[in-house]
Amino acid sequence: MKIKRAVVLAAGKGTRMKSDLPKVLFPVCGKPMIEYVLDALIRAGIDEILVVVGFKSDLVRSALAHYPNLVFAEQTVQRGTGHAIMVCRDLLQKADGPIFVVAGDSPMIQSDTVQKLFEEFDSTAEKGSPSCLLGTICKENPFGMGRILRDEQGNFRGIVEEKDATDAQKAIREINMSYYVFDCAEMLESLDELKTDNAQNEYYITDIPRIMLEKGKNVLALPILKEIECLGVNTPADLEIVQQAMQSNG
């Protein structure tokens, strides 16, 4: 039985939160939002969790000290989500099989969604060895989110970030919520081809599926996320909405 691994991206400052507290430590119903992510992964049966820390990493490490089996990678300079995976390279060099990558500011993540993504990845592997499987969702107002690009047959063709999207692409409702299952070895191979030719001048993890496609690899995007999982936290107003949703859902 293959080990289930996950990487949680938790290095960002969260500038729009207007605070010196690391974004992932903002409390939701009295608990740092990243703990909801970690707890969901543990319930989903993830065996090894690697947390990428950066801004005030000592605070994040200290806050998560009660989780006994976490491994940390340090992103001393934040150059994007793709760069966050780059700093994990040495720790993942000997890993094989699937690895789940998710943002640490996704407190509404559901453990059964994580389980389903792994199950879909494994079942697809029997047919065509996927390099990447993305969990997506359609949202009425997708402003600020990466859009899922598909061809006329409905096949996944890439992700475009809001700041790089054309007006036509901004009209797309299917969005990327940063729920990825990668073949770990192929993910690491793709890192050398990441570039910073985008509006943010950063390395995007969202470019990895495109790179895999260009190599002829099998990349799938499945709109299987629950509506509640499209609630992320980028601003204090978002935080209030997530807190209300969590209280409503018990």
Secondary structure, DSSP 8 states (H G I E B T S, - for coil): ----EEEEEE----GGG-SSS-GGGSEETTEEHHHHHHHHHHHTT--EEEEEE-TTHHHHHHHTTT-TTEEEEE-SS---HHHHHHTTHHHHTT--SEEEEEETT-TT--HHHHHHHHHHHHHHHHHH--SEEEEEEE-S--TTSEEEEE-TT--EEEEE-GGG--HHHHT--EEEEEEEEEEHHHHHHHGGG----STT-S--TTHHHHHHHHTT--EEEE----GGGG---SSHHHHHHHHHHHHHT-
